[in-house]
């Protein structure tokens, strides 16, 4: 995985908590996510790669008995999709909404959600954020190709939002490392 837990006096920001949390912890998590994504740019990404990445996500989730839906898409074109045991129809709705968020902002959906918390409140508190089409929750990560930009989106739904995000990042990290060998 790209990130390691660092020893700090402050606890890591919990995106699922509605409690007051230190702004420094929020900013630290935003910085971590920005660094993660900049380190995950791929040399290329096509439909065969989407299948390989999707199967890697299925393997990771199956070995851990995770009840998740997995989706890789290029805009509305679904390149890979799986719904593992325990995933629900609600996970499918979350996949669509989180994917739209990542596609619109070309950033991880968790990063969009965290940036929406800067200065207090949440993105959902902003009147312009359409919660029926978009989700301000972690689990969707853009796939970037060097020299091209954002080409696809990988999404997981079924776990707490940070765990959804971390699973996608873990798979992308493994996929990138395999691709550069």
C-alpha positions in Angstrom: 0.0 0.0 0.0 1.2 3.5 -0.7 0.6 4.9 2.7 1.6 3.8 6.2 0.2 4.9 9.4 2.4 7.6 10.8 3.1 8.1 14.5 1.6 11.5 15.4 0.0 12.9 18.5 -3.3 13.4 16.6 -5.5 10.6 15.6 -6.3 10.1 11.9 -9.3 11.9 10.6 -12.4 9.7 10.6 -14.6 10.5 7.6 -17.5 8.5 9.0 -17.6 10.5 12.2 -19.9 13.5 12.6 -18.0 14.6 15.7 -15.8 17.6 15.7 -12.3 16.7 14.6 -9.1 18.7 14.4 -8.7 20.6 11.1 -5.0 19.5 11.1 -6.1 15.8 10.9 -8.5 16.6 8.0 -5.7 18.5 6.1 -3.2 15.6 6.8 -5.6 13.1 5.3 -6.3 15.3 2.3 -2.5 15.6 1.7 -2.1 11.8 2.1 -4.8 11.2 -0.5 -3.3 13.7 -3.0 0.1 12.1 -2.6 -1.4 8.6 -3.1 -3.1 9.5 -6.3 -0.1 11.3 -7.8 1.9 8.1 -7.1 -0.6 5.8 -8.9 -0.4 7.1 -12.5 -0.2 4.2 -14.9 1.7 3.8 -18.2 -1.5 2.7 -20.0 -5.0 1.3 -19.2 -7.3 -0.6 -21.5 -10.2 -3.0 -21.3 -7.9 -6.0 -20.6 -6.3 -4.0 -17.8 -9.8 -3.2 -16.4 -10.5 -6.9 -16.3 -7.2 -7.7 -14.6 -7.7 -4.9 -12.0 -11.3 -6.0 -11.4 -10.2 -9.6 -10.9 -7.5 -8.4 -8.5 -10.1 -6.5 -6.5 -12.4 -9.6 -6.5 -9.5 -11.7 -5.3 -8.6 -9.3 -2.4 -12.2 -9.0 -1.4 -13.0 -12.7 -1.6 -9.9 -13.7 0.4 -11.1 -11.2 3.1 -14.8 -12.2 2.8 -15.8 -8.6 2.1 -19.4 -8.0 1.0 -18.7 -5.5 -1.7 -19.7 -4.4 -5.2 -16.8 -3.6 -7.5 -17.0 -1.5 -10.6 -14.6 -0.1 -13.2 -15.9 2.2 -15.8 -15.0 4.8 -18.4 -17.7 7.4 -17.9 -21.0 5.4 -18.3 -19.2 2.5 -20.1 -18.9 -0.3 -17.5 -15.6 -2.2 -18.1 -15.9 -4.5 -15.1 -18.5 -5.2 -12.5 -19.0 -7.7 -9.7 -21.3 -8.0 -6.8 -19.8 -10.3 -4.1 -21.8 -12.3 -1.5 -23.3 -9.9 1.0 -23.3 -6.9 -1.3 -26.8 -5.3 -1.6 -28.8 -3.4 -4.2 -27.9 -0.3 -2.2 -24.2 -0.9 -3.0 -25.0 -0.6 -6.7 -26.6 2.8 -6.1 -23.6 3.9 -4.1 -21.2 2.7 -6.9 -23.0 4.8 -9.4 -23.1 7.9 -7.3 -19.5 7.6 -6.1 -18.3 6.9 -9.7 -20.1 10.0 -10.9 -18.4 12.1 -8.3 -14.9 10.8 -9.3 -15.7 11.2 -13.0 -16.9 14.8 -12.5 -14.0 16.0 -10.3 -11.2 13.6 -11.5 -10.4 13.0 -7.8 -11.1 10.2 -5.4 -14.6 10.5 -4.0 -13.2 10.5 -0.5 -10.9 13.4 -1.4 -13.9 15.3 -2.8 -15.8 14.6 0.5 -12.9 15.7 2.7 -12.3 18.9 0.8 -16.0 19.6 1.2 -15.4 19.6 5.0 -12.7 22.3 5.0 -14.1 25.2 6.9 -16.7 23.1 8.6 -19.8 21.2 7.6 -20.0 18.7 4.7 -20.4 18.8 1.0 -24.0 17.7 1.5 -24.6 20.9 3.4 -23.9 22.9 0.3 -27.1 23.6 -1.7 -25.6 23.0 -5.1 -24.5 19.4 -4.3 -27.0 17.0 -6.0 -27.1 14.0 -3.6 -29.3 12.0 -5.9 -26.6 11.9 -8.6 -23.4 12.2 -6.6 -22.0 10.8 -3.4 -19.6 12.5 -1.1 -18.2 9.3 0.3 -15.0 7.3 -0.2 -14.6 4.3 -2.4 -14.2 5.6 -6.0 -10.7 6.4 -7.3 -9.7 7.8 -10.7 -7.4 5.9 -12.9 -4.8 8.2 -14.5 -2.5 7.4 -17.4 0.7 9.3 -17.7 0.5 12.0 -20.4 -3.2 11.4 -20.9 -5.0 12.1 -17.6 -8.1 10.5 -16.1 -9.2 7.6 -18.2 -11.4 5.4 -15.9 -12.8 5.0 -12.4 -12.5 2.1 -10.0 -15.1 1.9 -7.3 -15.8 -0.3 -4.3 -18.9 -0.1 -2.1 -19.9 -2.1 0.9 -17.5 -1.2 3.6 -16.9 2.0 5.6 -15.9 4.7 3.1 -12.2 4.8 4.1 -12.0 1.0 3.9 -13.6 1.1 0.4 -11.1 3.7 -0.7 -8.1 1.8 0.8 -9.1 -1.4 -1.0 -9.2 0.3 -4.4 -5.8 2.0 -3.6 -4.3 -1.3 -2.5 -5.4 -3.0 -5.7 -4.2 -0.1 -7.9 -0.8 -0.1 -6.2 -0.5 -3.9 -6.7 -1.7 -3.6 -10.3 0.8 -0.7 -11.0 3.7 -2.6 -9.5 2.9 -5.7 -11.6 2.7 -3.5 -14.7 6.1 -2.0 -14.1 7.9 -5.3 -13.5 
